[in-house]
Amino acid sequence: MIGGVQNIGKIPELKRRLLYTVGMLFVYRIGVHVPTPGVDGKALAEFFNQASGNLFGLFNLFSGGALQQLSIFALGIM
């Protein structure tokens, strides 16, 4: 197992793919914090606090709280 992890840097294709994956995760995590223009964040947060026990609360739970922030990436516009 340790030998396999050490070989990551030696295989160029694997190294390139891992760097690409980490880069895309980084871009996504930054993009989750970009708010959607024209949406009142306080009203949306209040709505999701009230809707914690219904279907919207479940969707927010599955999205990791991204729907409560209503970012551009949470809308699926990528």
The first five atom37 places (N, CA, C, CB, O) and aatype in JSON, in Angstrom:
{
  "aatype": [12, 9, 7, 7, 19, 5, 2, 9, 7, 11, 9, 14, 6, 10, 11, 1, 1, 10, 10, 18, 16, 19, 7, 12, 10, 13, 19, 18, 1, 9, 7, 19, 8, 19, 14, 16, 14, 7, 19, 3, 7, 11, 0, 10, 0, 6, 13, 13, 2, 5, 0, 15, 7, 2, 10, 13, 7, 10, 13, 2, 10, 13, 15, 7, 7, 0, 10, 5, 5, 10, 15, 9, 13, 0, 10, 7, 9, 12],
  "atom_mask": [
    [1, 1, 1, 1, 1],
    [1, 1, 1, 1, 1],
    [1, 1, 1, 0, 1],
    [1, 1, 1, 0, 1],
    [1, 1, 1, 1, 1],
    [1, 1, 1, 1, 1],
    [1, 1, 1, 1, 1],
    [1, 1, 1, 1, 1],
    [1, 1, 1, 0, 1],
    [1, 1, 1, 1, 1],
    [1, 1, 1, 1, 1],
    [1, 1, 1, 1, 1],
    [1, 1, 1, 1, 1],
    [1, 1, 1, 1, 1],
    [1, 1, 1, 1, 1],
    [1, 1, 1, 1, 1],
    [1, 1, 1, 1, 1],
    [1, 1, 1, 1, 1],
    [1, 1, 1, 1, 1],
    [1, 1, 1, 1, 1],
    [1, 1, 1, 1, 1],
    [1, 1, 1, 1, 1],
    [1, 1, 1, 0, 1],
    [1, 1, 1, 1, 1],
    [1, 1, 1, 1, 1],
    [1, 1, 1, 1, 1],
    [1, 1, 1, 1, 1],
    [1, 1, 1, 1, 1],
    [1, 1, 1, 1, 1],
    [1, 1, 1, 1, 1],
    [1, 1, 1, 0, 1],
    [1, 1, 1, 1, 1],
    [1, 1, 1, 1, 1],
    [1, 1, 1, 1, 1],
    [1, 1, 1, 1, 1],
    [1, 1, 1, 1, 1],
    [1, 1, 1, 1, 1],
    [1, 1, 1, 0, 1],
    [1, 1, 1, 1, 1],
    [1, 1, 1, 1, 1],
    [1, 1, 1, 0, 1],
    [1, 1, 1, 1, 1],
    [1, 1, 1, 1, 1],
    [1, 1, 1, 1, 1],
    [1, 1, 1, 1, 1],
    [1, 1, 1, 1, 1],
    [1, 1, 1, 1, 1],
    [1, 1, 1, 1, 1],
    [1, 1, 1, 1, 1],
    [1, 1, 1, 1, 1],
    [1, 1, 1, 1, 1],
    [1, 1, 1, 1, 1],
    [1, 1, 1, 0, 1],
    [1, 1, 1, 1, 1],
    [1, 1, 1, 1, 1],
    [1, 1, 1, 1, 1],
    [1, 1, 1, 0, 1],
    [1, 1, 1, 1, 1],
    [1, 1, 1, 1, 1],
    [1, 1, 1, 1, 1],
    [1, 1, 1, 1, 1],
    [1, 1, 1, 1, 1],
    [1, 1, 1, 1, 1],
    [1, 1, 1, 0, 1],
    [1, 1, 1, 0, 1],
    [1, 1, 1, 1, 1],
    [1, 1, 1, 1, 1],
    [1, 1, 1, 1, 1],
    [1, 1, 1, 1, 1],
    [1, 1, 1, 1, 1],
    [1, 1, 1, 1, 1],
    [1, 1, 1, 1, 1],
    [1, 1, 1, 1, 1],
    [1, 1, 1, 1, 1],
    [1, 1, 1, 1, 1],
    [1, 1, 1, 0, 1],
    [1, 1, 1, 1, 1],
    [1, 1, 1, 1, 1]
  ],
  "atom_positions": [
    [[0.83, -1.19, 0.0], [0.0, 0.0, 0.0], [0.88, 1.25, 0.0], [-0.95, 0.0, 1.22], [0.64, 2.19, -0.77]],
    [[1.88, 1.27, 0.86], [2.77, 2.43, 0.92], [3.54, 2.58, -0.39], [3.76, 2.31, 2.11], [3.77, 3.69, -0.86]],
    [[3.92, 1.46, -0.98], [4.64, 1.5, -2.26], [3.78, 2.09, -3.36], [0.0, 0.0, 0.0], [4.29, 2.81, -4.23]],
    [[2.48, 1.8, -3.33], [1.57, 2.36, -4.33], [1.43, 3.85, -4.2], [0.0, 0.0, 0.0], [1.37, 4.56, -5.21]],
    [[1.39, 4.34, -2.98], [1.29, 5.79, -2.75], [2.58, 6.49, -3.16], [0.97, 6.08, -1.26], [2.54, 7.61, -3.67]],
    [[3.69, 5.84, -2.96], [4.97, 6.43, -3.35], [5.12, 6.51, -4.86], [6.12, 5.63, -2.75], [5.83, 7.38, -5.37]],
    [[4.46, 5.62, -5.59], [4.56, 5.61, -7.05], [3.7, 6.66, -7.72], [4.17, 4.25, -7.57], [3.78, 6.82, -8.94]],
    [[2.88, 7.39, -6.97], [2.01, 8.4, -7.57], [2.83, 9.45, -8.32], [1.14, 9.07, -6.49], [2.47, 9.86, -9.42]],
    [[3.92, 9.89, -7.73], [4.75, 10.91, -8.36], [5.55, 10.4, -9.54], [0.0, 0.0, 0.0], [6.02, 11.19, -10.36]],
    [[5.7, 9.09, -9.64], [6.52, 8.52, -10.71], [5.73, 8.25, -11.99], [7.15, 7.24, -10.23], [6.32, 8.14, -13.07]],
    [[4.42, 8.14, -11.89], [3.59, 7.85, -13.06], [2.98, 9.17, -13.53], [2.46, 6.79, -12.73], [2.12, 9.73, -12.85]],
    [[3.41, 9.67, -14.69], [2.97, 11.0, -15.13], [1.46, 11.11, -15.37], [3.69, 11.38, -16.39], [0.86, 12.13, -15.02]],
    [[0.85, 10.08, -15.95], [-0.59, 10.12, -16.22], [-1.39, 10.18, -14.92], [-1.02, 8.89, -17.05], [-2.35, 10.95, -14.82]],
    [[-1.01, 9.39, -13.95], [-1.7, 9.38, -12.66], [-1.5, 10.71, -11.94], [-1.19, 8.23, -11.79], [-2.44, 11.23, -11.33]],
    [[-0.31, 11.24, -12.0], [-0.02, 12.53, -11.36], [-0.85, 13.65, -11.99], [1.49, 12.86, -11.47], [-1.39, 14.5, -11.29]],
    [[-0.96, 13.64, -13.32], [-1.74, 14.65, -14.03], [-3.21, 14.55, -13.67], [-1.55, 14.5, -15.54], [-3.86, 15.57, -13.45]],
    [[-3.73, 13.35, -13.61], [-5.15, 13.17, -13.27], [-5.45, 13.57, -11.83], [-5.56, 11.71, -13.5], [-6.49, 14.17, -11.56]],
    [[-4.57, 13.24, -10.92], [-4.78, 13.63, -9.53], [-4.72, 15.15, -9.35], [-3.74, 12.97, -8.63], [-5.53, 15.72, -8.62]],
    [[-3.79, 15.79, -10.02], [-3.7, 17.25, -9.94], [-4.94, 17.91, -10.54], [-2.44, 17.75, -10.66], [-5.43, 18.91, -10.02]],
    [[-5.45, 17.35, -11.63], [-6.67, 17.88, -12.24], [-7.85, 17.73, -11.28], [-6.97, 17.16, -13.58], [-8.64, 18.66, -11.11]],
    [[-7.99, 16.57, -10.66], [-9.09, 16.32, -9.73], [-9.02, 17.25, -8.53], [-9.06, 14.87, -9.25], [-10.03, 17.83, -8.14]],
    [[-7.85, 17.41, -7.96], [-7.69, 18.31, -6.82], [-7.97, 19.75, -7.24], [-6.27, 18.19, -6.22], [-8.58, 20.51, -6.48]],
    [[-7.54, 20.13, -8.42], [-7.81, 21.48, -8.93], [-9.29, 21.74, -9.12], [0.0, 0.0, 0.0], [-9.77, 22.82, -8.76]],
    [[-10.02, 20.78, -9.67], [-11.46, 20.94, -9.86], [-12.2, 21.0, -8.52], [-12.02, 19.79, -10.71], [-13.16, 21.76, -8.38]],
    [[-11.76, 20.22, -7.55], [-12.36, 20.3, -6.22], [-12.12, 21.66, -5.59], [-11.8, 19.2, -5.31], [-13.0, 22.21, -4.93]],
    [[-10.93, 22.21, -5.8], [-10.61, 23.54, -5.28], [-11.49, 24.6, -5.93], [-9.12, 23.86, -5.52], [-12.03, 25.47, -5.24]],
    [[-11.65, 24.54, -7.25], [-12.49, 25.51, -7.96], [-13.93, 25.4, -7.49], [-12.41, 25.28, -9.49], [-14.59, 26.42, -7.3]],
    [[-14.42, 24.19, -7.3], [-15.8, 24.01, -6.85], [-16.0, 24.57, -5.45], [-16.18, 22.53, -6.88], [-17.0, 25.23, -5.18]],
    [[-15.06, 24.31, -4.55], [-15.2, 24.79, -3.18], [-15.15, 26.32, -3.12], [-14.1, 24.2, -2.29], [-15.8, 26.92, -2.26]],
    [[-14.4, 26.95, -3.99], [-14.39, 28.41, -4.07], [-15.71, 28.9, -4.66], [-13.19, 28.92, -4.91], [-16.3, 29.86, -4.17]],
    [[-16.19, 28.23, -5.71], [-17.41, 28.64, -6.39], [-18.67, 28.48, -5.57], [0.0, 0.0, 0.0], [-19.67, 29.14, -5.84]],
    [[-18.65, 27.62, -4.57], [-19.82, 27.43, -3.71], [-20.08, 28.7, -2.9], [-19.61, 26.22, -2.77], [-21.21, 28.93, -2.46]],
    [[-19.08, 29.49, -2.69], [-19.23, 30.71, -1.88], [-19.58, 31.94, -2.71], [-17.96, 30.97, -1.11], [-19.68, 33.03, -2.15]],
    [[-19.77, 31.79, -4.02], [-20.18, 32.91, -4.88], [-21.71, 32.97, -4.85], [-19.64, 32.74, -6.35], [-22.36, 32.05, -5.36]],
    [[-22.29, 34.01, -4.28], [-23.75, 34.06, -4.16], [-24.43, 34.34, -5.49], [-24.17, 35.12, -3.14], [-23.84, 34.91, -6.41]],
    [[-25.69, 33.93, -5.58], [-26.49, 34.2, -6.76], [-26.97, 35.65, -6.7], [-27.7, 33.22, -6.85], [-27.56, 36.05, -5.7]],
    [[-26.74, 36.43, -7.75], [-27.17, 37.83, -7.73], [-28.7, 37.95, -7.69], [-26.62, 38.56, -8.95], [-29.41, 37.17, -8.32]],
    [[-29.18, 38.93, -6.94], [-30.6, 39.21, -6.89], [-31.38, 38.4, -5.87], [0.0, 0.0, 0.0], [-32.61, 38.5, -5.83]],
    [[-30.7, 37.61, -5.05], [-31.38, 36.78, -4.05], [-31.05, 37.33, -2.67], [-30.96, 35.29, -4.18], [-29.89, 37.55, -2.34]],
    [[-32.09, 37.55, -1.86], [-31.9, 38.03, -0.5], [-31.44, 36.86, 0.38], [-33.21, 38.67, 0.06], [-32.21, 35.94, 0.64]],
    [[-30.21, 36.91, 0.81], [-29.63, 35.82, 1.58], [-30.27, 35.62, 2.94], [0.0, 0.0, 0.0], [-30.42, 34.48, 3.39]],
    [[-30.65, 36.71, 3.59], [-31.28, 36.59, 4.91], [-32.65, 35.93, 4.82], [-31.41, 37.97, 5.57], [-32.99, 35.09, 5.65]],
    [[-33.43, 36.31, 3.82], [-34.75, 35.7, 3.64], [-34.63, 34.22, 3.29], [-35.54, 36.44, 2.55], [-35.42, 33.4, 3.75]],
    [[-33.64, 33.89, 2.49], [-33.43, 32.5, 2.11], [-33.0, 31.66, 3.32], [-32.39, 32.39, 1.0], [-33.47, 30.54, 3.5]],
    [[-32.1, 32.21, 4.14], [-31.66, 31.49, 5.34], [-32.82, 31.29, 6.3], [-30.53, 32.25, 6.03], [-32.94, 30.24, 6.92]],
    [[-33.68, 32.3, 6.43], [-34.85, 32.18, 7.3], [-35.8, 31.1, 6.77], [-35.58, 33.53, 7.42], [-36.37, 30.33, 7.55]],
    [[-35.98, 31.06, 5.46], [-36.85, 30.04, 4.86], [-36.33, 28.64, 5.16], [-36.95, 30.25, 3.34], [-37.11, 27.76, 5.54]],
    [[-35.03, 28.43, 4.99], [-34.48, 27.09, 5.22], [-34.45, 26.74, 6.7], [-33.09, 26.99, 4.63], [-34.52, 25.56, 7.05]],
    [[-34.35, 27.73, 7.57], [-34.43, 27.43, 9.01], [-35.84, 26.97, 9.38], [-34.04, 28.67, 9.83], [-35.99, 26.1, 10.22]],
    [[-36.86, 27.55, 8.76], [-38.23, 27.13, 9.02], [-38.55, 25.8, 8.33], [-39.21, 28.2, 8.54], [-39.38, 25.03, 8.82]],
    [[-37.9, 25.53, 7.22], [-38.21, 24.34, 6.42], [-37.26, 23.19, 6.73], [-38.15, 24.68, 4.95], [-37.03, 22.34, 5.86]],
    [[-36.72, 23.14, 7.93], [-35.72, 22.11, 8.22], [-36.31, 20.71, 8.28], [-35.04, 22.43, 9.53], [-35.57, 19.74, 8.13]],
    [[-37.62, 20.58, 8.5], [-38.2, 19.26, 8.63], [-38.93, 18.75, 7.4], [0.0, 0.0, 0.0], [-39.51, 17.67, 7.45]],
    [[-38.93, 19.5, 6.32], [-39.68, 19.05, 5.14], [-38.75, 18.75, 3.97], [-40.72, 20.1, 4.73], [-37.54, 18.56, 4.16]],
    [[-39.3, 18.71, 2.77], [-38.54, 18.3, 1.59], [-37.4, 19.27, 1.26], [-39.48, 18.19, 0.4], [-36.33, 18.84, 0.86]],
    [[-37.63, 20.57, 1.43], [-36.56, 21.55, 1.16], [-35.39, 21.36, 2.13], [-37.11, 22.99, 1.27], [-34.23, 21.49, 1.75]],
    [[-35.71, 21.06, 3.38], [-34.65, 20.79, 4.35], [-33.86, 19.55, 3.98], [0.0, 0.0, 0.0], [-32.64, 19.5, 4.19]],
    [[-34.54, 18.54, 3.44], [-33.86, 17.32, 3.01], [-32.93, 17.6, 1.82], [-34.88, 16.24, 2.64], [-31.81, 17.11, 1.78]],
    [[-33.42, 18.39, 0.85], [-32.57, 18.76, -0.29], [-31.35, 19.56, 0.18], [-33.37, 19.58, -1.31], [-30.25, 19.37, -0.32]],
    [[-31.56, 20.45, 1.14], [-30.46, 21.24, 1.67], [-29.46, 20.34, 2.39], [-30.99, 22.32, 2.64], [-28.25, 20.56, 2.3]],
    [[-29.96, 19.34, 3.08], [-29.08, 18.39, 3.77], [-28.23, 17.62, 2.77], [-29.9, 17.43, 4.63], [-27.03, 17.46, 2.97]],
    [[-28.86, 17.13, 1.69], [-28.12, 16.37, 0.68], [-27.12, 17.24, -0.08], [-29.09, 15.73, -0.29], [-26.11, 16.73, -0.56]],
    [[-27.39, 18.52, -0.2], [-26.46, 19.4, -0.92], [-25.36, 19.93, -0.01], [-27.22, 20.56, -1.53], [-24.51, 20.7, -0.45]],
    [[-25.36, 19.52, 1.24], [-24.32, 19.97, 2.16], [-24.49, 21.41, 2.59], [0.0, 0.0, 0.0], [-23.52, 22.07, 2.96]],
    [[-25.71, 21.92, 2.56], [-25.98, 23.29, 2.94], [-25.79, 24.29, 1.83], [0.0, 0.0, 0.0], [-25.95, 25.5, 2.04]],
    [[-25.46, 23.82, 0.64], [-25.21, 24.73, -0.48], [-26.5, 25.39, -0.97], [-24.55, 23.98, -1.64], [-26.46, 26.51, -1.48]],
    [[-27.64, 24.72, -0.82], [-28.9, 25.35, -1.23], [-29.25, 26.51, -0.32], [-30.03, 24.33, -1.24], [-29.85, 27.49, -0.77]],
    [[-28.9, 26.4, 0.94], [-29.19, 27.49, 1.88], [-28.4, 28.74, 1.51], [-28.87, 27.07, 3.32], [-28.88, 29.86, 1.71]],
    [[-27.21, 28.57, 0.98], [-26.42, 29.71, 0.53], [-26.84, 30.16, -0.87], [-24.92, 29.37, 0.54], [-26.6, 31.3, -1.25]],
    [[-27.46, 29.27, -1.64], [-27.89, 29.49, -3.01], [-26.76, 30.11, -3.85], [-29.13, 30.39, -3.05], [-26.87, 31.22, -4.37]],
    [[-25.71, 29.34, -3.97], [-24.6, 29.78, -4.8], [-24.86, 29.39, -6.25], [-23.27, 29.19, -4.3], [-25.77, 28.62, -6.54]],
    [[-24.06, 29.91, -7.14], [-24.21, 29.6, -8.56], [-23.93, 28.13, -8.8], [-23.26, 30.48, -9.41], [-24.6, 27.5, -9.62]],
    [[-22.95, 27.56, -8.12], [-22.63, 26.15, -8.31], [-23.69, 25.24, -7.72], [-21.28, 25.83, -7.7], [-23.87, 24.12, -8.2]],
    [[-24.41, 25.69, -6.7], [-25.48, 24.88, -6.12], [-26.65, 24.77, -7.08], [-25.94, 25.48, -4.79], [-27.44, 23.83, -6.98]],
    [[-26.78, 25.72, -8.0], [-27.84, 25.67, -8.99], [-27.52, 24.72, -10.13], [-28.1, 27.06, -9.53], [-28.4, 24.39, -10.93]],
    [[-26.29, 24.27, -10.21], [-25.89, 23.37, -11.28], [-25.47, 24.09, -12.54], [0.0, 0.0, 0.0], [-25.41, 23.47, -13.6]],
    [[-25.19, 25.37, -12.47], [-24.76, 26.15, -13.63], [-23.24, 26.17, -13.62], [-25.36, 27.62, -13.61], [-22.62, 27.02, -12.98]],
    [[-22.65, 25.24, -14.33], [-21.2, 25.15, -14.34], [-20.71, 25.04, -15.77], [-20.7, 23.95, -13.51], [-19.51, 24.96, -16.01]]
  ]
}
